Amino acid sequence: MPRMTMLDIAKINGSDAEVGLIEEVQTHAPDVMALDSRTIRGTNYKTLIRAGLPSVGFRKANQGIAAGKSRIENKLVECYIFGGRVEVDRAVAVAHEDGEAAFKAMEAAGVAKASLINIGSQLYYGTAQDGSGFPGLQALVDAALTVDAGGTTAATGSSVYAVYTAPDGVRLVFGGGKVLELGDWREETIYDDDDKGLPGFVADLMGWVGLQCVNKNAVGRLRDCTADSGKGVTDAKVAELLSKFPVGMKPNLLFMSRRSAYQLQTSRGVTIFTSSDGKKVDGSAQTVAPMPTESNGVPIVVTDSLVDTEALS
């Protein structure tokens, strides 16, 4: 199994501590951090959904009106066991320039980042990514809130998700009253790839993670966005997606990949102002629109958890 080697330690010790750790893995999960979240004491809960409104209307004098009531449904929100195990060679840890504790802290930060990346991918692809985890938005989105961008090149698709994240919308749920917990480090025999034992430090990551998406109007999807001509992400297509949402359920976040954000950026026109002599006015030299931070008034979160290799629907 992959481990931190003495060579890795030598590289770390040979760097300037003031610079800190430079991550080569540039995959992060800002989407996970952006979503509304809550903890629960157990591992599941039922929530009430108003699935239908009572009948009302005008009536004539001396004429009755039919009684009505809301149609209420229960939906179960479940959390699933999430975990990981960190093992390091004891000799490698104690040889760290800043000491054993600093080495353990660095490994703890790594497992935390890996956890966010994994949960971020599960958020969209759900059981297609990991059948032991919660269903993702791709499986939960209602067909009525879906727009097809029309891409045709196989396995080059991506999606943009419009999400209403709130207590009555989409939110992450963590069971057991905690988010994610990395247990205390302990000394234990660990094994290399040849099944030979060596003294090591071991810590276990544990948590219960679920996704609440009990309101069918809380998420929409712009699917099959590709690099085919005219099939990328534009403000017009996002506007079409937003138009599918009922009044009162406007999404408050848009999630998209880096490629989708680039397509949106380059689809926007740029106005260059010139003076009467044909020269550019100061500050008008920009020929590419700024990196988009919103579309149609909805903030954008760019994430690597959304891939550009989705199968076309």
C-alpha positions in Angstrom: 0.0 0.0 0.0 1.2 3.6 -0.7 3.1 5.1 2.3 5.2 8.2 3.0 8.8 7.1 2.4 12.1 8.2 3.8 12.7 9.9 0.5 9.4 11.9 0.9 10.6 12.9 4.4 13.9 14.1 3.0 12.1 16.2 0.4 9.9 17.7 3.1 12.8 18.4 5.4 14.7 20.0 2.6 12.1 22.6 2.0 11.6 26.0 3.7 9.1 25.7 6.5 8.0 29.2 5.8 6.7 28.2 2.4 4.6 25.4 3.9 3.1 22.4 2.1 2.5 23.0 -1.6 -0.2 20.7 -2.9 0.2 19.1 -6.2 -3.3 17.6 -6.0 -5.4 20.7 -6.9 -8.7 18.9 -6.4 -10.8 20.5 -3.7 -14.5 20.5 -2.8 -15.8 24.0 -2.4 -19.3 22.6 -3.1 -19.3 20.6 0.1 -18.3 23.7 2.0 -20.9 25.8 0.3 -23.9 23.5 1.1 -26.2 24.0 4.1 -25.4 21.3 6.6 -26.7 19.9 9.9 -25.9 17.2 12.4 -28.4 14.8 13.9 -28.1 12.6 17.0 -29.0 9.4 15.2 -28.3 8.2 11.7 -31.6 9.0 10.0 -34.7 11.1 10.5 -38.2 11.6 8.9 -39.2 14.9 7.5 -42.7 16.1 6.6 -43.3 17.3 3.0 -46.4 19.2 1.9 -47.1 17.4 -1.4 -50.4 19.0 -2.1 -52.3 22.1 -1.0 -56.0 22.3 0.1 -58.6 23.2 -2.4 -59.8 26.8 -2.2 -61.8 29.2 -4.4 -64.5 31.8 -4.8 -68.1 30.9 -4.0 -71.5 32.4 -4.6 -73.8 33.6 -1.8 -75.6 30.8 0.0 -73.4 28.2 -1.7 -71.0 26.1 0.1 -67.4 25.2 -0.8 -65.7 21.8 -0.6 -63.5 21.2 2.4 -59.9 20.5 1.7 -56.6 19.8 3.4 -52.9 19.7 2.6 -51.5 16.4 1.5 -48.6 15.6 3.8 -46.0 12.9 3.2 -43.1 11.5 5.3 -39.7 11.1 3.7 -36.8 9.3 5.3 -33.3 10.9 5.2 -30.5 8.5 5.9 -26.8 8.8 6.7 -24.3 6.3 5.6 -21.0 5.2 7.3 -18.0 7.1 6.0 -14.5 6.2 7.0 -10.8 5.9 6.2 -7.7 4.6 7.8 -4.3 6.4 8.0 -1.1 4.3 8.5 2.4 5.7 8.7 5.7 4.2 9.5 6.7 5.1 13.0 10.3 5.6 12.1 9.3 8.0 9.3 7.1 10.0 11.6 9.6 10.5 14.3 12.2 11.5 11.7 10.2 14.5 10.5 12.0 17.8 10.8 9.3 19.4 13.0 8.6 16.3 15.0 6.1 13.5 15.2 3.1 15.7 16.1 3.7 17.9 13.0 3.9 14.8 10.8 0.6 13.5 12.2 -1.0 16.9 11.7 0.0 16.9 8.1 -1.4 13.4 7.5 -4.6 14.4 9.3 -5.0 17.4 7.0 -4.5 15.1 4.0 -7.3 12.6 5.1 -9.6 15.6 5.7 -9.1 16.9 2.2 -9.5 13.4 0.7 -12.8 13.1 2.6 -14.2 16.4 1.2 -13.2 15.4 -2.3 -14.9 12.0 -2.0 -18.1 13.5 -0.5 -18.1 16.1 -3.2 -18.1 13.5 -5.9 -20.8 11.5 -4.1 -22.9 14.6 -4.0 -23.4 14.4 -7.7 -22.8 10.9 -8.8 -24.1 9.0 -5.7 -24.3 5.3 -5.9 -22.8 5.3 -9.4 -19.6 6.4 -7.7 -19.9 4.3 -4.4 -22.9 2.0 -3.9 -22.3 2.1 -0.1 -23.0 5.8 0.0 -26.0 8.1 -0.4 -27.8 8.7 -3.7 -26.5 11.8 -5.6 -28.2 14.7 -7.2 -27.9 13.1 -10.7 -30.3 10.4 -9.6 -32.6 12.7 -7.5 -33.2 15.6 -9.9 -36.7 15.7 -11.3 -37.1 15.4 -15.1 -39.2 18.6 -15.1 -36.2 20.6 -13.9 -33.8 19.3 -16.5 -32.5 21.0 -19.6 -30.5 19.3 -22.3 -27.6 21.3 -23.7 -27.5 19.0 -26.7 -24.0 17.7 -26.7 -23.3 14.7 -29.0 -19.7 13.6 -28.4 -19.8 10.5 -26.2 -18.2 10.5 -22.8 -17.4 14.3 -22.9 -20.5 15.5 -21.1 -20.7 17.7 -18.0 -23.5 19.1 -15.9 -24.5 22.3 -14.2 -26.6 21.9 -11.1 -28.9 24.7 -9.9 -29.5 24.1 -6.2 -31.6 25.6 -3.5 -29.7 24.9 -0.4 -31.5 25.5 2.8 -33.2 23.7 5.7 -36.2 23.0 3.4 -34.0 22.2 0.4 -30.7 20.5 -0.3 -28.4 20.0 2.6 -25.7 17.7 3.9 -26.5 15.7 7.0 -24.0 14.3 9.5 -25.1 11.6 11.9 -24.0 10.8 15.5 -24.0 14.4 16.5 -20.6 15.0 14.7 -19.2 15.8 11.3 -16.2 13.7 10.6 -13.8 12.6 13.3 -10.2 11.4 13.1 -9.6 9.2 16.1 -6.5 9.3 18.3 -3.3 8.0 16.9 -2.1 4.7 18.3 0.9 2.5 17.9 0.2 -0.6 15.9 1.9 -3.1 13.6 1.2 -2.2 10.0 2.1 -4.2 6.9 3.9 -3.4 3.7 3.0 -4.6 0.2 4.8 -7.9 0.8 2.7 -8.4 4.0 5.8 -7.8 6.3 5.1 -6.1 9.6 6.6 -2.9 10.9 5.9 -0.5 13.8 3.5 2.2 12.8 1.1 4.9 13.8 -2.6 4.4 12.9 -5.7 6.6 13.1 -9.2 5.9 11.9 -11.6 8.4 10.3 -15.3 7.8 11.0 -18.5 9.6 10.3 -22.1 9.2 9.1 -22.9 11.3 6.0 -26.2 11.7 4.1 -27.8 14.1 1.6 -31.2 15.7 2.2 -33.1 16.4 -1.0 -36.7 16.0 0.0 -38.1 18.8 -2.1 -38.2 17.9 -5.8 -38.1 21.6 -6.6 -34.8 22.1 -4.8 -32.4 20.9 -7.6 -32.2 21.2 -11.4 -29.7 20.1 -14.0 -28.3 21.4 -17.2 -27.0 18.1 -18.7 -24.9 17.0 -21.8 -22.8 20.2 -21.8 -19.9 19.3 -24.2 -17.2 21.1 -26.2 -19.3 20.6 -29.4 -20.0 23.8 -31.2 -22.9 25.6 -29.5 -23.4 22.9 -26.9 -21.5 24.5 -24.0 -22.7 26.5 -21.0 -24.2 29.9 -21.7 -26.2 32.4 -19.6 -29.2 31.7 -21.9 -29.1 28.0 -21.1 -28.8 28.7 -17.4 -31.7 31.1 -17.7 -33.7 28.3 -19.3 -32.9 26.0 -16.4 -33.8 28.6 -13.8 -37.1 29.2 -15.6 -38.1 25.6 -14.8 -38.2 26.3 -11.1 -41.5 27.4 -9.5 -41.7 30.9 -8.0 -40.5 30.8 -4.4 -37.9 28.1 -5.0 -35.2 30.1 -6.8 -31.8 28.3 -6.6 -29.2 30.1 -4.6 -26.1 28.2 -5.9 -24.9 27.0 -9.3 -22.3 24.2 -9.4 -20.2 23.6 -12.5 -16.8 22.3 -13.6 -13.9 24.4 -14.7 -14.6 23.7 -18.3 -18.2 24.8 -17.9 -17.1 28.0 -16.2 -14.7 28.7 -19.1 -17.4 28.1 -21.6 -19.7 30.5 -19.8 -16.9 33.1 -19.6 -16.0 33.0 -23.3 -19.7 33.0 -24.3 -20.1 36.5 -22.8 -19.4 39.5 -25.0 -16.9 42.2 -24.2 -17.4 45.9 -24.9 -14.3 47.8 -25.7 -14.8 51.6 -25.5 -12.7 53.9 -27.8 -12.2 57.6 -27.9 -12.9 59.8 -30.9 -9.3 59.2 -32.2 -9.9 55.4 -32.2 -7.7 54.7 -29.2 -8.8 52.5 -26.3 -10.0 54.3 -23.3 -8.0 53.6 -20.1 -9.3 50.4 -18.5 -11.0 49.1 -21.6 -8.2 46.9 -22.9 -9.8 43.6 -21.7 -10.8 41.3 -24.6 -12.1 38.4 -22.6 -15.0 38.6 -20.1 -14.0 38.2 -16.4 -14.2 34.8 -14.8 -17.9 34.4 -14.0 -19.0 34.5 -10.4 -22.7 34.4 -11.1 -25.2 33.7 -13.8 -28.7 35.3 -13.9 -28.1 36.5 -10.3 -27.2 33.1 -8.9 -23.7 32.6 -7.4 -21.4 30.1 -9.1 -19.3 27.5 -7.3 -16.6 25.9 -9.6 -15.7 22.4 -8.5 -13.5 19.6 -9.7 -16.0 17.1 -8.3 -18.1 17.6 -11.5 -16.2 15.8 -14.4 -16.2 16.5 -18.1 -16.4 12.9 -19.0 -20.0 12.1 -18.2 -22.0 9.7 -20.4 -24.6 11.5 -22.4 -28.1 11.1 -21.3 
